[in-house]
Amino acid sequence: MTLNVEGLVVMAAFYLLILGTGIWASMRSRREEKKCQGDGMEITLLAGRNINLLVGVFTLTATWVGGGFILGIAEATYNPTLGAVWALMPVPYVVTFFLGGTMAVILDLSYAYSIIISAVVAIVYTLLGGLYSVAYTDVIQLILIFVSLWVCVPFLLTNPHSLDISLTAYNQTFQAPWVGTVNLDEAGKWFDDFMLLALGGLAYQAFYQRILAASSYTQAQITCFASSAFCLVLGIPSVLVGAVAASTDWNSTRYGLPTPYERGEVGSILPISLQYLTPTYVSIIGIGAVAAAVMSSMDSALLSSASLFSSNIYKNIIRKQASDREMQWVIRISVVVVGLAGAGLTFLDSSVLVFWLVGVDMSYTIMFPQLVCVLFFKQSNGYGAAVGFLMGITMRILSGEPLVSLPPIIHFPNCRPDAEGKLTQFFPFRTVIMLGSLVTIMVISWLMAKLFNTGLLPEKWDVYKVKDKQNKPVEERTPENNEELSVSKQLLDTTSC
């Protein structure tokens, strides 16, 4: 198989377009920095809290509509053991085909080159313009995703190798019906997956960067509502791709037998379908959509990781007296380090599985209860947060994870082998762990406050200073002497420019 020169030219043009947009946005960020009252760190991480509404909608949508979104939905729909009814979840191992695997299928470009080129481009424009560059490149990327996928859909639906997807939706043809089913003994797992996706993302750093970048509370709300609608629309093409793949007689195509499922290539079903079921020029357009989706998630991950380290760790713990110039250099270095580390780890077979577990699963079971307590329960404190964290992560590890061959120590009800023979929890155990962590935080917080306030524990042991904190008069709890109110003020004050 030779290098697809035409496809390579198109991808080069795509990368140049994204890079050019990022550079333009970085120059705009410098102009905004001169006009804004906020410091350079705020410009880099929050775009001066004055981002355009339309750009905000695009960048928030693009953050969610990544490679896992479009590839995962297509894979779940095609997979005969799942089906469209399970397409609400991003199947974790498709992340390994985000860019390297996808480009290798259609362009015959080395996996290593694919990863390196994408990482370099994303690092450069994120480094130059921060959230401004990320947001404006997201606009281009989201347009490419929308147009490219919908351009490919008619060619897929009318290709001569596939049956009408309405006929295969509920009937056994080349494989099980692509709509799929949820049996009663699988309902707990389906519910758990749904809650994981519905609530887990609320604890994402990238989400709050977009919200805090809005110029007003109303704009932030509109951004969220509009983005949810866009995500729904952008999920439809992936479902159709998976449905077409499930309705295809692969033996009549150049791909031949065994089928992608039998070859263990389910994670690449979208690029495989584009290559073998559409004309070459259409498949090249489709790869642009996948590449755009991957980069829209990559740059968000770079910036959010850099902001977590620079603002939460370096500024608040390591060097509280760090200047604005120093912090901007810390952000730049963090972007480069995170980008290179992420690109390097991508070459490990199972590393992305771990990333998915940490980024989605842990976000729901560990971070979400912490977020709820911080925002809605004033009686929660550091003691409860620490114990709740330890309880949640311990329970999650002991519950096992078949995707990384981690056997369960704790067997919840209906713990049994799945269709592939791996011991799986079909009980909504993640939701149970999340609720358990939430209750633990509240109970331990109340108990420790009680022990210190009644004198059963000496005040010198009160590391988190919870004694009499809840009884302090409101007028004394000013932003200068109360961290909670300072954070609240920061969240509400979104009009720096």
C-alpha positions as CSV (number, residue, x, y, z in Angstrom):
1,M,0.0,0.0,0.0
2,T,1.5,3.4,-1.1
3,L,1.3,6.7,0.5
4,N,-2.0,8.6,-0.3
5,V,-0.4,11.8,-1.7
6,E,-3.8,13.5,-2.3
7,G,-4.9,12.8,1.2
8,L,-1.6,14.0,2.6
9,V,-1.9,17.3,0.7
10,V,-5.4,17.8,2.1
11,M,-4.3,17.1,5.6
12,A,-1.3,19.4,5.3
13,A,-3.7,22.2,4.2
14,F,-5.9,21.4,7.2
15,Y,-3.0,21.6,9.6
16,L,-1.8,24.9,8.1
17,L,-5.3,26.3,8.4
18,I,-5.5,25.4,12.1
19,L,-2.0,26.7,12.8
20,G,-2.7,29.9,11.0
21,T,-5.9,30.4,12.9
22,G,-4.1,29.8,16.2
23,I,-1.4,32.3,15.3
24,W,-4.0,34.9,14.4
25,A,-5.8,34.3,17.6
26,S,-2.6,34.7,19.6
27,M,-2.0,38.1,18.1
28,R,-5.5,39.1,19.0
29,S,-4.9,37.9,22.6
30,R,-2.0,40.3,22.8
31,R,-4.2,43.2,21.7
32,E,-6.8,42.2,24.2
33,E,-4.2,42.0,27.0
34,K,-3.5,45.7,26.5
35,K,-7.2,46.6,26.7
36,C,-8.2,44.3,29.6
37,Q,-7.9,45.0,33.3
38,G,-7.1,41.4,34.0
39,D,-3.5,40.1,34.1
40,G,-1.7,38.1,31.5
41,M,-2.5,34.8,33.2
42,E,-6.2,35.6,33.0
43,I,-5.9,36.4,29.3
44,T,-4.1,33.1,28.7
45,L,-6.4,30.8,30.7
46,L,-9.8,32.6,30.4
47,A,-9.5,34.8,27.3
48,G,-9.9,37.9,29.5
49,R,-13.4,36.6,30.5
50,N,-14.8,38.3,27.5
51,I,-15.1,35.6,24.8
52,N,-17.6,36.0,22.0
53,L,-20.9,34.1,22.5
54,L,-20.7,32.2,19.2
55,V,-17.0,31.4,19.7
56,G,-17.9,30.2,23.3
57,V,-20.5,27.8,21.9
58,F,-18.2,26.4,19.3
59,T,-15.3,25.9,21.7
60,L,-17.4,24.2,24.4
61,T,-19.0,21.9,21.8
62,A,-15.7,21.1,20.3
63,T,-14.3,20.2,23.7
64,W,-16.9,17.5,24.0
65,V,-17.1,16.4,20.4
66,G,-13.7,14.8,20.2
67,G,-12.3,11.7,18.6
68,G,-13.7,9.5,21.3
69,F,-17.1,11.0,20.7
70,I,-17.4,10.4,16.9
71,L,-15.3,7.2,16.8
72,G,-16.8,5.8,20.0
73,I,-20.4,6.3,18.9
74,A,-19.7,4.7,15.5
75,E,-18.0,1.7,17.2
76,A,-20.7,1.1,19.7
77,T,-23.3,1.2,17.0
78,Y,-21.4,-1.3,14.8
79,N,-20.3,-3.6,17.6
80,P,-22.8,-6.6,17.5
81,T,-22.4,-7.0,21.3
82,L,-23.6,-3.4,21.9
83,G,-25.6,-1.5,19.3
84,A,-26.9,2.0,19.0
85,V,-28.7,1.8,22.4
86,W,-25.2,1.6,24.0
87,A,-23.8,4.5,21.8
88,L,-24.3,6.9,24.7
89,M,-20.9,5.9,26.1
90,P,-17.5,6.6,24.5
91,V,-16.0,3.1,24.2
92,P,-12.5,3.7,25.7
93,Y,-10.2,1.7,23.5
94,V,-11.1,3.7,20.4
95,V,-9.0,6.5,21.7
96,T,-5.9,4.7,20.5
97,F,-7.2,5.2,17.0
98,F,-7.9,8.9,17.5
99,L,-5.4,10.1,15.0
100,G,-2.6,7.7,14.4
101,G,-4.8,4.7,13.7
102,T,-7.2,6.8,11.6
103,M,-4.6,8.4,9.4
104,A,-2.8,5.1,9.0
105,V,-6.0,3.5,7.6
106,I,-6.8,6.1,5.0
107,L,-3.5,7.9,4.3
108,D,-1.1,5.0,5.0
109,L,0.9,7.5,7.1
110,S,3.1,6.2,9.9
111,Y,1.4,6.2,13.3
112,A,4.4,7.9,14.8
113,Y,4.4,10.7,12.3
114,S,0.6,11.2,12.8
115,I,1.0,11.6,16.5
116,I,4.1,13.8,16.3
117,I,2.6,16.2,13.7
118,S,-0.7,16.6,15.5
119,A,1.0,17.1,18.9
120,V,3.4,19.7,17.6
121,V,0.6,21.7,15.8
122,A,-1.6,21.6,18.9
123,I,1.3,22.6,21.3
124,V,2.4,25.5,19.1
125,Y,-0.9,27.3,18.8
126,T,-1.9,26.6,22.4
127,L,1.4,27.9,23.5
128,L,1.1,31.1,21.5
129,G,-2.4,32.2,22.3
130,G,-3.8,30.2,25.2
131,L,-7.6,30.0,25.3
132,Y,-8.0,32.5,22.5
133,S,-6.1,30.3,20.1
134,V,-7.9,27.1,21.4
135,A,-11.3,28.8,21.1
136,Y,-10.9,30.2,17.6
137,T,-9.3,27.0,16.2
138,D,-12.2,25.1,17.7
139,V,-14.5,27.2,15.5
140,I,-12.7,25.9,12.4
141,Q,-12.5,22.4,13.7
142,L,-16.1,22.2,14.6
143,I,-17.2,23.5,11.2
144,L,-14.9,20.9,9.6
145,I,-16.4,18.1,11.7
146,F,-20.0,19.1,10.9
147,V,-19.5,19.6,7.2
148,S,-17.2,16.6,6.6
149,L,-19.3,14.0,8.4
150,W,-22.5,15.1,6.8
151,V,-20.9,15.1,3.3
152,C,-19.8,11.5,3.8
153,V,-23.2,10.2,5.1
154,P,-25.0,10.2,1.7
155,F,-22.2,8.2,0.1
156,L,-22.2,5.7,2.9
157,L,-26.0,5.2,2.8
158,T,-26.0,4.7,-0.9
159,N,-23.0,2.5,-1.3
160,P,-23.7,-0.8,-3.2
161,H,-22.2,-3.1,-0.6
162,S,-24.6,-2.3,2.2
163,L,-28.3,-3.1,2.9
164,D,-30.9,-0.5,3.8
165,I,-30.1,0.3,7.5
166,S,-33.9,0.4,8.2
167,L,-34.0,-3.3,7.3
168,T,-31.0,-4.3,9.5
169,A,-32.0,-2.2,12.5
170,Y,-34.1,-5.0,14.1
171,N,-33.3,-8.0,11.9
172,Q,-30.4,-10.3,11.9
173,T,-28.5,-10.0,8.6
174,F,-24.7,-9.9,8.4
175,Q,-24.6,-9.6,12.2
176,A,-26.8,-8.7,15.1
177,P,-29.3,-5.8,14.6
178,W,-27.4,-2.5,14.9
179,V,-30.0,-0.9,17.2
180,G,-29.0,-3.3,20.0
181,T,-30.8,-4.2,23.1
182,V,-30.6,-3.6,26.9
183,N,-31.6,-6.8,28.7
184,L,-33.0,-6.5,32.2
185,D,-29.8,-7.9,33.7
186,E,-27.8,-5.2,31.8
187,A,-30.0,-2.3,32.9
188,G,-27.8,-1.4,35.8
189,K,-24.7,-1.1,33.7
190,W,-26.6,1.0,31.1
191,F,-27.8,3.3,33.8
192,D,-24.3,3.6,35.3
193,D,-22.8,4.5,31.9
194,F,-25.5,7.1,31.3
195,M,-24.9,8.7,34.7
196,L,-21.2,8.6,34.1
197,L,-21.5,10.7,31.0
198,A,-24.2,12.9,32.2
199,L,-22.5,14.0,35.5
200,G,-18.8,13.1,35.1
201,G,-18.1,15.9,32.7
202,L,-19.3,18.5,35.2
203,A,-16.0,18.1,37.1
204,Y,-13.9,18.8,34.0
205,Q,-11.5,21.7,34.2
206,A,-12.0,22.4,30.5
207,F,-15.7,22.9,31.0
208,Y,-15.2,25.6,33.6
209,Q,-12.6,27.4,31.6
210,R,-15.2,27.9,28.9
211,I,-17.9,29.0,31.4
212,L,-15.6,31.5,33.2
213,A,-14.5,32.9,29.9
214,A,-18.0,34.1,29.2
215,S,-18.7,37.8,29.8
216,S,-21.9,37.2,31.8
217,Y,-23.9,34.7,33.7
218,T,-26.6,34.7,30.9
219,Q,-24.0,34.1,28.2
220,A,-22.6,31.2,30.1
221,Q,-26.0,29.6,30.3
222,I,-26.7,30.1,26.6
223,T,-23.4,28.6,25.8
224,C,-24.2,25.5,27.7
225,F,-27.7,25.1,26.2
226,A,-26.6,25.7,22.6
227,S,-23.6,23.3,22.9
228,S,-25.8,20.5,24.1
229,A,-27.9,20.8,21.0
230,F,-24.9,20.9,18.8
231,C,-23.5,17.7,20.5
232,L,-26.8,15.9,19.7
233,V,-26.7,16.9,16.0
234,L,-23.0,16.0,15.7
235,G,-23.6,12.5,17.1
236,I,-26.1,11.5,14.4
237,P,-23.5,10.9,11.6
238,S,-21.5,8.6,13.8
239,V,-24.6,6.5,14.5
240,L,-25.3,6.3,10.8
241,V,-21.7,5.2,10.0
242,G,-21.9,2.4,12.6
243,A,-25.3,1.4,11.2
244,V,-24.0,1.2,7.6
245,A,-21.0,-0.8,8.8
246,A,-23.2,-3.3,10.5
247,S,-25.3,-3.6,7.4
248,T,-22.4,-4.2,5.0
249,D,-21.3,-7.4,3.3
250,W,-17.6,-6.9,3.9
251,N,-16.8,-9.9,1.7
252,S,-18.0,-7.9,-1.3
253,T,-15.6,-5.0,-0.6
254,R,-11.9,-4.7,-1.0
255,Y,-11.6,-5.1,2.8
256,G,-12.8,-8.7,2.5
257,L,-13.2,-11.2,5.4
258,P,-12.9,-11.6,8.3
259,T,-15.1,-8.6,9.2
260,P,-13.6,-5.6,11.2
261,Y,-15.2,-7.0,14.4
262,E,-13.6,-10.4,13.9
263,R,-10.3,-8.8,13.2
264,G,-10.5,-6.8,16.4
265,E,-10.6,-3.5,14.5
266,V,-14.0,-2.3,15.8
267,G,-12.3,0.9,17.1
268,S,-11.4,1.9,13.6
269,I,-14.8,1.2,12.0
270,L,-15.3,4.9,11.1
271,P,-12.2,5.3,9.0
272,I,-12.5,1.8,7.6
273,S,-16.0,2.5,6.5
274,L,-14.8,5.8,4.9
275,Q,-12.0,4.0,3.0
276,Y,-13.9,1.0,1.7
277,L,-17.5,2.3,1.3
278,T,-16.9,5.8,-0.1
279,P,-14.9,7.3,-3.0
280,T,-11.3,8.2,-2.2
281,Y,-11.9,12.0,-2.3
282,V,-14.9,11.5,0.2
283,S,-12.8,9.4,2.5
284,I,-10.2,12.2,2.6
285,I,-12.8,14.7,3.6
286,G,-13.9,12.4,6.3
287,I,-10.4,12.0,7.7
288,G,-10.4,15.8,8.1
289,A,-13.4,15.5,10.4
290,V,-11.7,12.9,12.6
291,A,-8.5,14.9,12.7
292,A,-10.4,18.1,13.6
293,A,-12.3,16.2,16.4
294,V,-9.0,14.9,17.8
295,M,-7.3,18.2,17.8
296,S,-10.3,20.0,19.4
297,S,-9.9,17.7,22.4
298,M,-6.1,17.7,22.4
299,D,-5.7,21.5,22.7
300,S,-8.4,21.6,25.5
301,A,-6.6,18.9,27.4
302,L,-3.3,20.8,27.0
303,L,-4.6,24.1,28.3
304,S,-6.7,22.6,31.1
305,S,-3.8,20.5,32.4
306,A,-1.5,23.6,32.3
307,S,-4.0,25.7,34.1
308,L,-4.5,23.1,36.8
309,F,-0.8,22.9,37.5
310,S,0.0,26.6,37.2
311,S,-2.9,28.1,39.0
312,N,-3.9,25.4,41.6
313,I,-0.4,24.0,42.4
314,Y,2.3,26.4,41.5
315,K,0.6,29.7,42.4
316,N,-1.3,28.4,45.4
317,I,1.2,26.0,46.9
318,I,4.7,26.3,45.5
319,R,5.2,30.0,44.9
320,K,2.3,32.2,46.1
321,Q,4.4,35.3,45.4
322,A,4.9,34.4,41.7
323,S,4.6,37.4,39.4
324,D,2.3,37.5,36.4
325,R,5.2,37.1,34.0
326,E,6.5,34.1,35.9
327,M,3.1,32.5,35.8
328,Q,2.8,32.9,32.0
329,W,6.1,31.1,31.6
330,V,4.9,28.4,33.9
331,I,1.8,28.0,31.7
332,R,3.9,27.8,28.6
333,I,6.3,25.2,30.0
334,S,3.4,23.2,31.3
335,V,1.7,23.1,27.9
336,V,4.9,21.8,26.3
337,V,5.6,19.2,29.0
338,V,2.0,17.9,29.0
339,G,1.9,17.8,25.2
340,L,5.1,15.9,24.9
341,A,4.2,13.5,27.7
342,G,0.8,12.9,26.2
343,A,2.2,12.3,22.7
344,G,4.8,9.9,24.2
345,L,2.3,7.9,26.2
346,T,0.1,7.5,23.2
347,F,2.5,4.9,21.8
348,L,1.8,2.6,24.7
349,D,-0.9,0.1,23.9
350,S,-2.9,0.5,27.0
351,S,-2.1,4.0,28.2
352,V,-5.1,5.7,26.6
353,L,-7.3,3.2,28.4
354,V,-5.9,4.5,31.7
355,F,-6.4,8.1,30.5
356,W,-10.1,7.4,29.8
357,L,-10.5,5.8,33.2
358,V,-8.9,8.7,35.0
359,G,-10.6,11.3,32.9
360,V,-14.2,10.0,32.8
361,D,-14.6,7.3,35.4
362,M,-12.6,9.0,38.1
363,S,-14.2,12.3,37.3
364,Y,-17.6,10.8,38.1
365,T,-16.7,8.6,41.1
366,I,-14.1,10.8,42.8
367,M,-14.3,14.4,41.6
368,F,-18.0,14.9,41.1
369,P,-19.0,14.4,44.8
370,Q,-16.2,16.8,45.8
371,L,-17.6,19.4,43.4
372,V,-21.1,19.0,44.8
373,C,-20.0,19.5,48.4
374,V,-17.9,22.5,47.6
375,L,-20.7,24.3,45.7
376,F,-23.8,23.3,47.7
377,F,-22.8,22.1,51.2
378,K,-21.1,24.8,53.3
379,Q,-20.6,22.3,56.2
380,S,-18.2,20.2,54.1
381,N,-14.5,20.7,54.9
382,G,-11.0,19.4,54.2
383,Y,-11.3,16.4,56.5
384,G,-14.4,15.1,54.8
385,A,-12.9,15.8,51.4
386,A,-9.7,13.8,52.1
387,V,-11.5,10.8,53.6
388,G,-14.2,10.9,50.8
389,F,-11.4,10.9,48.2
390,L,-9.6,8.0,49.8
391,M,-12.8,6.0,50.2
392,G,-13.9,6.6,46.6
393,I,-10.6,5.8,44.9
394,T,-10.1,2.7,47.1
395,M,-13.6,1.4,46.3
396,R,-13.1,2.1,42.6
397,I,-9.8,0.1,42.5
398,L,-11.3,-2.8,44.4
399,S,-14.3,-2.9,42.1
400,G,-12.0,-3.9,39.2
401,E,-11.9,-2.8,35.5
402,P,-11.9,-5.4,32.7
403,L,-10.6,-2.9,30.2
404,V,-7.2,-3.0,31.9
405,S,-7.4,-6.5,33.2
406,L,-7.9,-5.4,36.8
407,P,-9.9,-8.2,38.5
408,P,-12.7,-7.1,41.0
409,I,-12.0,-7.7,44.6
410,I,-15.5,-6.5,45.6
411,H,-18.3,-8.4,43.8
412,F,-21.4,-6.3,43.5
413,P,-24.7,-8.0,42.7
414,N,-24.8,-9.4,39.1
415,C,-21.0,-9.4,38.8
416,R,-20.4,-11.9,36.0
417,P,-18.5,-12.5,32.7
418,D,-19.5,-10.3,29.8
419,A,-19.8,-11.3,26.1
420,E,-16.0,-11.5,25.8
421,G,-15.6,-13.6,29.0
422,K,-14.2,-10.7,31.2
423,L,-15.6,-10.5,34.7
424,T,-17.7,-7.3,34.7
425,Q,-19.8,-5.4,37.2
426,F,-23.3,-5.1,35.7
427,F,-24.6,-3.4,38.9
428,P,-24.4,0.5,38.8
429,F,-21.4,0.3,41.1
430,R,-19.9,3.6,39.9
431,T,-23.0,5.5,41.0
432,V,-22.9,3.6,44.4
433,I,-19.3,4.7,44.9
434,M,-20.1,8.3,43.9
435,L,-23.0,8.4,46.4
436,G,-20.9,6.7,49.1
437,S,-18.1,9.2,48.6
438,L,-20.6,12.1,48.8
439,V,-22.1,10.8,52.1
440,T,-18.6,10.1,53.5
441,I,-17.6,13.7,52.9
442,M,-20.7,15.1,54.6
443,V,-20.5,12.7,57.6
444,I,-16.8,13.1,58.2
445,S,-17.0,16.9,57.8
446,W,-19.8,17.1,60.4
447,L,-18.0,14.8,62.8
448,M,-14.7,16.6,62.7
449,A,-16.3,20.0,63.1
450,K,-18.2,18.6,66.1
451,L,-15.1,17.2,67.7
452,F,-13.1,20.4,67.4
453,N,-16.0,22.7,68.4
454,T,-16.8,20.7,71.5
455,G,-13.1,20.5,72.6
456,L,-12.9,16.7,72.2
457,L,-10.0,17.2,69.9
458,P,-7.4,20.0,70.7
459,E,-7.5,23.0,68.4
460,K,-3.8,22.7,67.6
461,W,-4.7,19.5,65.7
462,D,-7.2,21.5,63.5
463,V,-5.1,21.6,60.3
464,Y,-8.1,22.8,58.2
465,K,-9.2,25.4,60.7
466,V,-12.8,24.2,60.9
467,K,-13.4,25.2,64.5
468,D,-16.3,27.7,64.8
469,K,-16.0,28.4,61.0
470,Q,-19.6,27.7,60.4
471,N,-20.7,29.9,63.3
472,K,-18.7,32.9,62.2
473,P,-21.0,36.0,61.5
474,V,-21.6,36.6,57.8
475,E,-20.2,40.2,58.0
476,E,-16.9,38.8,59.2
477,R,-16.6,36.3,56.3
478,T,-15.1,38.7,53.7
479,P,-13.2,37.8,50.6
480,E,-10.0,38.8,52.4
481,N,-10.4,36.3,55.2
482,N,-12.5,33.6,53.8
483,E,-11.4,31.4,51.0
484,E,-15.0,30.2,50.1
485,L,-16.2,33.7,49.5
486,S,-13.1,34.5,47.5
487,V,-13.8,31.6,45.2
488,S,-17.5,32.5,44.9
489,K,-16.6,36.1,44.0
490,Q,-14.1,34.8,41.3
491,L,-16.8,32.6,39.8
492,L,-19.4,35.4,39.7
493,D,-17.0,38.2,38.6
494,T,-16.7,37.5,34.8
495,T,-16.5,41.1,33.5
496,S,-12.8,41.8,33.7
497,C,-12.6,43.3,30.3
